[in-house]
Amino acid sequence: MSEVIPLESLGTATPGKLANEVNEARALWRLRWTMLHSITRRAVQASRVQLMSIAAASLVLWLGLFYLFFEGFQFKGGIHFPLVATTF
């Protein structure tokens, strides 16, 4: 189910005129955005379970890293280094 986008809606110049750089850049950005939107929509429709498992694994990983660093800083806060205190 691919969508047909008319060239006029991409911001390109009419066939009788030369397109300037701004219109070309705008057309290419719109094409990139349309492709990204299409690919993302197709991926979500085709493999929701896979995307949800990737999101869940990422969440578990980041929460685990946060907990690890949080506990490390809590542990470090209880340790005093006399050399560091006298130096600084």
Phi, psi and omega per residue, in radians:
M1 nan 1.341 3.123
S2 -1.644 2.502 -3.131
E3 -1.563 2.492 3.071
V4 -1.715 2.136 -3.121
I5 -1.867 2.127 3.105
P6 -1.167 2.523 -3.111
L7 -1.074 -0.519 -3.126
E8 -1.121 -0.571 -3.100
S9 -1.345 -0.223 3.127
L10 -1.420 -0.102 3.106
G11 1.516 0.257 3.121
T12 -1.399 2.840 3.139
A13 -1.299 2.814 3.089
T14 -1.187 2.754 -3.052
P15 -1.012 -0.483 -3.107
G16 -1.421 -0.238 -3.069
K17 -2.000 2.685 3.060
L18 -1.431 2.426 3.119
A19 -1.432 2.415 3.068
N20 -1.526 3.025 -3.043
E21 -1.130 -0.604 -3.125
V22 -1.145 -0.788 3.122
N23 -1.137 -0.667 3.107
E24 -1.139 -0.780 3.127
A25 -1.091 -0.744 3.126
R26 -1.093 -0.719 3.133
A27 -1.130 -0.732 -3.140
L28 -1.185 -0.678 3.092
W29 -1.134 -0.701 3.112
R30 -1.141 -0.669 3.092
L31 -1.127 -0.746 3.095
R32 -1.072 -0.780 -3.137
W33 -1.101 -0.736 3.130
T34 -1.113 -0.730 3.116
M35 -1.134 -0.765 3.128
L36 -1.091 -0.765 3.121
H37 -1.090 -0.752 -3.137
S38 -1.130 -0.796 -3.140
I39 -1.121 -0.746 -3.140
T40 -1.129 -0.786 3.136
R41 -1.078 -0.729 3.135
R42 -1.153 -0.686 3.136
A43 -1.156 -0.706 3.134
V44 -1.169 -0.701 3.140
Q45 -1.210 -0.619 -3.023
A46 -1.454 -0.648 -3.000
S47 -2.445 1.199 3.132
R48 -1.177 -0.690 -3.114
V49 -1.118 -0.742 3.140
Q50 -1.124 -0.777 3.128
L51 -1.136 -0.687 3.119
M52 -1.176 -0.649 3.117
S53 -1.206 -0.628 3.078
I54 -1.149 -0.759 3.123
A55 -1.115 -0.722 3.132
A56 -1.158 -0.739 3.118
A57 -1.122 -0.678 3.096
S58 -1.125 -0.736 3.119
L59 -1.087 -0.781 3.117
V60 -1.091 -0.733 3.130
L61 -1.069 -0.858 -3.097
W62 -1.194 -0.656 3.075
L63 -1.151 -0.670 3.085
G64 -1.123 -0.745 3.098
L65 -1.128 -0.715 3.104
F66 -1.064 -0.804 3.135
Y67 -1.081 -0.756 -3.139
L68 -1.062 -0.847 3.142
F69 -1.197 -0.672 3.122
F70 -1.063 -0.833 3.116
E71 -1.138 -0.625 3.100
G72 -1.108 -0.737 3.115
F73 -1.252 -0.562 3.052
Q74 -1.130 -0.725 3.117
F75 -1.148 -0.752 -3.128
K76 -1.138 -0.576 -3.138
G77 -1.124 -0.441 -3.130
G78 -1.528 -0.155 -3.107
I79 -1.760 2.306 3.120
H80 -1.997 2.291 3.106
F81 -1.862 1.942 -3.088
P82 -1.104 -0.615 -3.121
L83 -1.115 -0.718 3.130
V84 -1.164 -0.705 -3.133
A85 -1.145 -0.659 -3.136
T86 -1.361 -0.515 -3.123
T87 -1.292 -0.730 -3.081
F88 -1.872 nan nan
